[in-house]
Amino acid sequence: MKYSKRYIVFTIMIAMVFLLKFQIFGVEKNQIGQFRGGSLDREVWDPLVAKDVNEKPIEVVIDNQTYKSDQIPFYMDGDRNIMIPVSMLRDALGCSAFVYGDRRLLVEKHSTSVSMKLGENTAKKNGEKEKIVSPLTKEDGRLYVSLNDLSRLLNYSCSFDVEKNTVTASDTDTSALVPARYDLRERGRVSQIYNQGNYGTCWAFAATSALESSLRPKEEDYFSVDHMTMSNSFHANQFDGGEYTMGMAYLAAWQGPVNEEDDPYGDGKTNNALSAVKHVQQMQIIDGKDYEGIKEAVFQYGGVQTSLYSTIRSSQGNSDYYNADTAAYCYIGTQKPNHDVVIIGWDDNYPRSNFNTPLEGDGAFICQNSWGEDFGEDGIFYVSYYDTNIGTHNVVYTRVDDANNYDNIYQSDLCGWVGKMGYDSEQIYGANVYKANGAEELAAAAFYATGPNTEYEIYVVHDFENEVSFSEREKAASGVVKCAGYYTVDFDETFDLQPGERYAVMVRLKTPGAKHPMAIEYDTGDKILEGVNLDDGEGYISLNGKKFMNVKDKKDCNLCIKAFTRNKEWTKEY
């Protein structure tokens, strides 16, 4: 009886504490009060607190962005720490967060580096060991990290509001997001060095190498350049050269990537029957000469594809702009870019004296080339911040899914973003009409943002008949994208499609300062677009979302709007 009474008393005490809005994170865990000579041990108290917290929805607020447990699986562990999925760290904290061998987490932000290993109660902060309360753990196949421990190590404030069941974490470090020097080679996040030989395939090597970098260290894939350059929708051969938009179109259309071993480089043939082994669903374009944006992209996502003007043509070439002894290159002039490479790091203090060209200051990007290991520093070289073209055209691959993410893609823009359309206004409505191949659920849509800070709204129209049908649209998603680029937006709720149903996906875009905000595919007259198919789509545009016109009436083109569906069982109703 004594034990039962004491347990009841302890339970009442716990209830009283909650009624008094006891601040869980504000009390030392060994300072649990006594009642009539009895003490509440942590082994009793902490699980009871965690149980109460986990029975209610949990909100996590990180740097003023709110995340809810009905969308992301948070929980409080037995040590009263809020555990969050490792997969959300990069975007939520604006940091570099990568897992090595499914057991070691490396998080970097500002000048701080934090390393944790699965199940260990110590972490390394800038190489020095520190104790943590809750180790890196795996639950239901996901890796979780303690937001409390990570906040302390990264100099974040962290507090818990019991009444709201909300944890709030805020960065207190006001220094630069990225360090003065950073090199993906030192973190195992660089693809192998390739050699393009005599072909004009640098654009494809830069694309596949940056794509491979974005998947490391988790995956070590090697993608086929032959397939990207020969199994696309453009009218070009491997000697003609190309540009980053061609690689984007090929990947966005799910024409690739395919594995290098299935379509090896340099044999003069390709296999059009190969299916993509990954689905690239987001590619961001960083504004020209936005060096901080480039650094942050390398830091958070991996290698950034970029362009420069090269006065060298191979590893054996010489140039007044290249110092072979230091592998340092800098061109200052009026020539336009003619070569693509991958930025894999930077050094703000790289000496200007290493360059043949007299420069105003230090600093260089660390770049991966496609001229083999005999060039530069085992295939790597340094390009001065003062180079005329470096950083003017930049692509980073920010969402790469497994190939089973959706079952079907609906599209009519296999050549991707070729031009732009609009009404001399920042705003435009565009819609593509498709016919469902079977019983499916519409899960997502994709579009190009042709400029930064683009607002979007996505709508779905069932049983499309004609322009009048657009008045029956249903809203599916909305938001803002920071950078130009290609974006896929998943819907919170899917839309059922009947076999053979004609449906429309409508996108409203508003791009600040733009006059033509809608990306289109059309025939520019260039050889590379010879034979582009403009009869495979049905698109409509509108200035205000009220009166629509077929794009064929304005310009012979296709709108760059895609739809993604998943197959489902269908039972005919009688």
LINFENWO-V360220 format. One record per backbone hydrogen bond with DSSP energy under -0.5 kcal/mol. NH is the residue of the N-H (numbers start at 1). CO is the residue of the C=O. E is the energy in kcal/mol with one decimal. If there is no record, write none. Layout:
# LINFENWO-V360220
nh = {NH NH}
co = {CO CO}
e = {E E}
This chain:
# LINFENWO-V360220
nh = {5 6 7 8 9 10 11 12 13 14 15 16 17 18 19 20 21 22 24 26 27 31 35 38 40 41 44 45 46 47 48 49 50 51 52 53 54 55 56 59 60 61 62 62 63 63 65 66 67 69 71 72 74 75 77 80 83 83 84 86 88 89 92 93 94 95 95 96 97 98 100 101 103 104 105 106 107 107 108 109 110 112 114 115 116 117 118 119 120 123 124 125 125 126 126 128 130 132 135 136 137 139 142 144 145 146 147 147 150 151 152 153 154 155 156 157 159 161 162 165 166 167 168 169 170 172 174 182 184 186 187 188 189 194 196 199 200 201 204 205 206 207 208 209 210 211 212 213 214 215 215 216 216 219 221 224 228 229 230 231 235 236 240 246 247 248 249 250 251 252 253 254 255 256 260 262 263 263 267 274 276 277 278 279 280 280 281 281 282 283 284 285 286 286 289 290 291 294 295 296 297 298 299 300 301 302 304 305 305 306 307 308 310 317 322 323 324 326 327 328 329 330 338 339 341 342 343 344 344 345 346 347 348 350 354 355 363 364 365 366 367 367 368 369 369 372 375 377 378 379 380 381 382 383 384 384 385 387 388 392 392 394 395 396 398 398 399 401 401 403 405 407 408 410 416 418 418 419 421 424 425 428 429 430 431 432 433 434 436 440 440 441 442 443 443 444 445 446 447 448 449 450 450 453 454 455 456 457 458 459 460 461 464 469 470 471 472 473 474 476 477 479 481 484 485 486 487 489 490 491 492 495 497 500 501 503 503 504 505 506 506 507 508 509 509 510 511 512 514 517 518 519 520 521 524 529 530 532 534 540 541 542 548 549 551 553 554 554 555 557 558 560 561 562 563 564 565 566 568}
co = {1 2 3 4 5 6 7 8 9 10 11 12 13 14 15 16 18 17 22 23 24 28 38 35 33 39 41 41 42 42 44 45 46 47 48 49 50 51 53 165 67 167 60 65 61 169 62 64 60 58 68 68 72 83 81 77 75 81 145 143 85 86 88 89 90 89 90 108 95 106 104 99 100 100 116 98 105 114 96 112 177 109 107 124 105 122 103 136 117 130 115 123 128 113 124 125 123 121 133 117 144 142 139 137 84 134 82 145 146 147 148 149 150 152 151 170 168 166 160 161 161 59 159 61 157 155 172 346 344 183 184 185 184 369 370 196 238 199 201 201 202 203 204 205 206 207 208 209 210 211 212 212 213 215 219 258 224 225 226 227 528 234 237 243 243 244 245 246 247 248 249 251 250 250 222 259 259 260 264 271 254 257 257 401 251 278 279 399 399 486 396 484 284 394 391 287 289 290 291 292 293 294 295 296 297 297 343 303 395 341 393 339 308 314 319 328 322 323 323 323 382 321 308 308 306 368 304 342 366 366 182 364 180 347 351 352 350 347 383 345 365 381 342 367 379 194 372 380 376 375 377 367 327 365 329 382 363 384 331 307 389 286 305 284 282 396 282 279 399 277 402 565 565 563 413 416 520 520 518 515 515 509 542 507 540 505 538 503 501 438 497 566 495 441 564 564 489 562 487 560 485 448 517 482 481 510 479 508 477 506 474 504 502 466 467 468 469 470 460 458 458 456 454 285 449 283 447 445 488 443 476 442 440 436 498 434 501 461 432 459 504 430 457 428 507 455 426 510 511 425 421 517 419 558 522 526 527 529 532 431 549 429 546 541 539 550 550 551 551 555 521 519 559 446 410 444 408 441 439}
e = {-2.9 -2.5 -2.3 -2.2 -2.7 -2.8 -2.2 -2.5 -2.5 -2.2 -2.1 -2.3 -2.3 -2.1 -2.2 -1.7 -2.0 -1.5 -1.0 -1.0 -1.0 -1.9 -2.8 -1.9 -1.1 -0.9 -1.2 -3.0 -2.1 -0.5 -1.2 -2.3 -2.8 -2.5 -2.1 -2.4 -2.8 -1.2 -1.3 -2.0 -2.9 -3.1 -0.6 -2.4 -0.5 -2.7 -1.8 -0.5 -2.6 -2.0 -1.7 -2.5 -1.5 -1.5 -2.6 -2.0 -3.6 -0.6 -2.5 -2.8 -1.5 -1.6 -2.4 -2.8 -0.7 -0.6 -0.8 -2.7 -0.6 -2.1 -3.2 -0.5 -1.9 -1.7 -2.8 -2.7 -0.5 -3.1 -2.7 -2.2 -3.0 -2.5 -3.3 -2.3 -2.3 -0.6 -2.8 -3.0 -2.1 -3.1 -2.6 -0.5 -3.1 -3.1 -0.6 -2.0 -3.0 -2.6 -0.5 -0.6 -2.3 -2.6 -2.4 -3.5 -2.5 -0.5 -2.9 -0.5 -2.4 -2.3 -1.9 -2.1 -2.2 -0.8 -3.5 -2.8 -2.1 -3.2 -0.7 -1.2 -1.8 -2.4 -2.8 -3.2 -1.8 -1.7 -0.6 -2.5 -2.6 -1.1 -1.3 -1.1 -2.2 -0.5 -3.0 -1.3 -2.4 -1.0 -0.6 -2.3 -2.7 -1.7 -2.9 -2.4 -2.2 -2.3 -2.7 -2.2 -1.9 -0.8 -0.8 -0.7 -0.9 -2.3 -0.6 -2.8 -1.2 -2.4 -1.6 -2.6 -3.3 -1.2 -1.1 -1.5 -1.0 -2.1 -2.1 -2.3 -2.2 -2.9 -1.9 -1.5 -1.9 -0.8 -3.0 -1.1 -0.8 -0.9 -0.7 -1.4 -0.7 -3.0 -0.7 -2.5 -0.5 -0.6 -0.7 -2.1 -1.4 -2.2 -2.4 -3.5 -0.6 -1.5 -3.6 -1.8 -1.7 -2.3 -2.5 -2.5 -1.9 -2.4 -2.7 -2.4 -3.0 -1.3 -2.0 -0.5 -2.5 -2.7 -0.5 -2.5 -0.7 -1.4 -1.3 -3.0 -0.8 -0.7 -1.1 -1.8 -3.4 -2.1 -2.3 -1.7 -2.2 -2.0 -3.1 -0.6 -3.0 -0.9 -2.4 -2.5 -2.8 -1.6 -1.5 -1.6 -2.8 -1.7 -2.9 -2.4 -0.6 -3.2 -3.3 -0.5 -2.2 -2.6 -1.1 -3.9 -1.2 -3.0 -0.8 -2.4 -3.2 -2.5 -2.0 -0.5 -1.7 -1.8 -3.2 -0.5 -2.0 -0.6 -2.3 -2.3 -1.0 -0.9 -1.5 -3.0 -0.5 -0.7 -1.4 -1.9 -2.2 -2.9 -1.8 -1.0 -2.4 -2.4 -2.5 -1.5 -1.2 -2.0 -3.1 -2.4 -2.4 -2.0 -2.4 -3.2 -2.8 -0.7 -1.7 -2.5 -3.4 -0.6 -2.4 -1.5 -1.8 -2.1 -2.0 -0.6 -3.0 -0.6 -0.6 -1.2 -1.2 -2.6 -2.7 -1.7 -2.9 -2.9 -2.6 -2.5 -3.0 -2.1 -1.3 -1.6 -2.0 -1.2 -2.6 -3.4 -1.4 -2.1 -2.4 -0.8 -2.5 -2.7 -2.8 -3.2 -0.5 -2.8 -0.7 -1.7 -3.3 -2.0 -2.4 -2.7 -0.6 -2.2 -2.3 -2.5 -0.5 -3.4 -3.0 -2.8 -0.6 -2.1 -2.3 -0.6 -2.2 -0.5 -2.4 -0.5 -2.6 -2.7 -0.8 -1.4 -1.9 -2.0 -0.7 -2.5 -2.4 -2.0 -0.6 -2.2 -2.2 -2.0 -0.6 -0.8 -3.5 -1.3 -2.3 -2.1 -1.7 -2.2 -2.1 -2.5 -1.9 -2.0 -2.3}
